[in-house]
Amino acid sequence: MTGLQLGGEWIYNRNNLSKLDDWLQQGPWGLRDAQRPLAAEHLRLATITAAPSAGLQPGKAASLFILQVPGVITAELDDSGISLAAYWLSNLQRNDWEPWSEPLLYQFKLLSKLHEPLLLGLEIYPQEANAQHGLAIELRYPPLAGSDSVQTKRFESLTLNAQQGKPMAEVTLLRVRTANAPSLSLTLDTLDLPATS
């Protein structure tokens, strides 16, 4: 029985490699060297290790929608080329999504210090979390500082209830019927900056 279990786990693990495992195997030192230039390998690694993430976290007065972009230092945000398009789910039954890029940009609070990777928060109040609202974001970002390459990540949640805290699902396509929200640049000027003492 143990032999069958180990064999099954080996087959499963062999066929379900993480993106990082796949990158390691196809790199110059891997078993299946893809013969890519070093710059291309560096870019591939950055898209894996510095990929943005989003999630919902419970808070004291309000829950928070958190957006992390580990590949961008906060002080360099204005030169990073990050932009986003956002949608607000106003009616779950009818699948009504409203463009919400500009209101989101001006409601984001900066949670990171200038020398830290970019961390943003948006307060979600109880009436919003309990009213079947949702949020969808399409984020365009460079995986490496100074890179001409632009990656796109899409995050979507049909609920803003963050009781236990949860990562926001990364999706291939957003559920919005009409993708007409403008993609706006994210800069320090648009953010709600913490008061300095």
C-alpha positions in Angstrom: 0.0 0.0 0.0 2.8 2.4 0.9 4.5 1.7 -2.4 1.3 2.5 -4.4 0.8 5.7 -2.4 4.4 6.9 -3.0 4.2 6.0 -6.7 0.9 7.9 -6.9 2.3 11.0 -5.2 5.4 10.9 -7.4 3.3 10.8 -10.6 1.1 13.6 -9.2 4.0 15.8 -8.2 5.8 15.2 -11.5 2.8 16.3 -13.5 1.8 19.2 -11.3 4.9 21.4 -11.1 4.7 24.9 -9.8 5.7 27.7 -12.1 9.0 28.1 -10.2 9.7 24.3 -10.5 9.0 24.5 -14.3 11.3 27.6 -14.6 14.1 25.7 -12.7 13.8 22.6 -15.0 13.9 24.7 -18.2 16.8 26.9 -17.1 20.4 26.6 -18.1 21.1 24.2 -15.2 17.8 22.3 -15.5 17.1 18.9 -17.1 15.3 20.5 -20.1 17.4 23.5 -20.9 15.3 25.8 -23.2 18.5 27.7 -24.4 17.0 31.1 -23.6 19.2 34.2 -23.2 20.0 35.2 -19.6 17.8 38.4 -19.9 14.8 36.2 -20.9 15.4 33.9 -18.0 15.7 36.8 -15.6 12.3 38.2 -16.9 10.6 34.8 -16.6 11.8 34.5 -13.0 10.6 38.0 -12.2 7.1 37.2 -13.5 6.9 34.3 -11.1 8.6 35.7 -7.9 7.5 39.4 -8.2 3.9 38.7 -9.3 1.2 41.0 -7.8 -1.3 39.5 -5.4 -4.6 40.7 -4.0 -6.8 39.7 -1.1 -9.3 40.6 1.6 -8.4 41.1 5.2 -10.6 41.7 8.2 -9.9 45.0 10.1 -11.1 46.8 13.2 -13.6 49.3 11.8 -13.6 48.1 8.2 -12.2 45.2 6.2 -9.4 45.9 3.7 -8.9 45.0 0.1 -5.1 44.6 -0.2 -3.0 44.9 -3.4 0.7 43.9 -3.2 3.2 44.5 -6.0 6.5 43.1 -4.8 8.4 44.1 -7.9 7.9 47.8 -7.4 9.5 49.9 -4.6 7.0 52.5 -3.4 9.3 55.4 -4.0 9.7 54.4 -7.6 5.9 54.1 -8.2 5.6 57.2 -10.5 8.2 55.8 -12.9 7.0 52.2 -12.8 4.3 52.4 -15.5 1.7 50.6 -13.4 -1.9 51.1 -14.5 -5.2 49.6 -13.5 -8.7 49.3 -14.6 -11.3 48.5 -12.0 -15.0 47.5 -11.8 -17.5 47.6 -9.0 -20.1 44.8 -8.8 -23.4 46.7 -8.1 -25.9 43.9 -8.5 -24.8 40.2 -8.2 -28.1 38.8 -9.6 -27.9 40.8 -12.8 -24.1 40.7 -13.0 -24.0 44.5 -13.2 -20.4 45.9 -13.1 -19.7 49.6 -13.2 -16.4 51.1 -14.3 -14.6 52.2 -11.1 -11.0 52.9 -12.0 -10.8 56.6 -10.8 -12.7 56.2 -7.5 -10.5 53.2 -6.6 -7.3 55.1 -7.4 -8.3 58.0 -5.1 -9.5 55.7 -2.3 -6.4 53.5 -2.1 -4.3 54.0 1.0 -0.6 53.6 0.9 0.3 50.9 3.5 4.0 50.6 2.7 7.0 52.9 3.4 8.8 54.5 0.5 11.7 52.0 0.7 9.4 48.9 0.8 7.6 47.0 -2.0 4.3 48.6 -2.9 1.4 47.7 -0.6 -2.0 49.3 -1.0 -5.2 49.0 0.9 -8.9 49.9 0.3 -11.3 50.1 3.2 -14.4 48.0 2.7 -17.2 49.0 5.1 -19.7 46.6 6.6 -22.6 47.8 4.5 -20.5 47.2 1.3 -19.4 43.8 2.5 -22.9 42.7 3.3 -24.6 44.0 0.2 -23.4 41.5 -2.4 -20.9 43.9 -3.9 -17.7 42.7 -5.6 -14.6 44.1 -7.1 -12.6 43.3 -10.3 -9.2 44.7 -11.2 -7.0 44.4 -14.3 -3.5 45.4 -13.4 -0.8 46.2 -15.9 2.8 46.2 -14.6 6.4 45.7 -15.6 7.8 42.5 -14.0 11.3 44.1 -13.8 12.2 47.7 -13.0 13.1 49.5 -16.3 11.7 46.6 -18.4 9.7 47.3 -21.6 7.8 44.1 -21.0 4.3 44.6 -19.5 2.4 41.8 -17.7 -1.4 41.8 -17.0 -3.0 40.3 -13.9 -6.7 40.2 -13.3 -8.3 39.7 -9.8 -11.9 39.3 -9.1 -14.2 38.7 -6.1 -18.0 38.4 -6.1 -18.1 39.3 -2.4 -16.2 41.7 -0.2 -16.8 39.8 3.0 -13.4 39.2 4.6 -14.3 37.3 7.7 -11.2 35.1 7.8 -9.2 36.9 5.2 -8.7 35.3 1.8 -6.7 35.8 -1.3 -8.6 37.3 -4.2 -8.9 34.9 -7.2 -6.7 35.5 -10.2 -8.7 35.0 -13.3 -8.0 34.9 -17.0 -11.0 37.0 -18.0 -13.2 39.3 -15.9 -17.0 38.6 -15.7 -17.8 42.1 -16.8 -20.1 42.3 -19.9 -18.4 45.4 -21.2 -14.8 46.0 -20.4 -14.9 49.8 -20.7 -13.2 51.0 -17.6 -10.2 53.2 -18.4 -6.8 51.9 -17.4 -5.3 54.7 -15.3 -1.7 55.2 -14.1 -1.1 54.5 -10.5 1.1 57.3 -9.0 1.9 58.6 -5.5 -0.2 61.7 -6.2 -3.4 59.6 -6.5 -2.9 57.7 -3.3 -4.2 58.6 0.2 -0.8 59.0 1.8 -0.3 58.4 5.6 0.2 61.6 7.7 3.8 62.2 8.6 4.7 63.3 12.1 
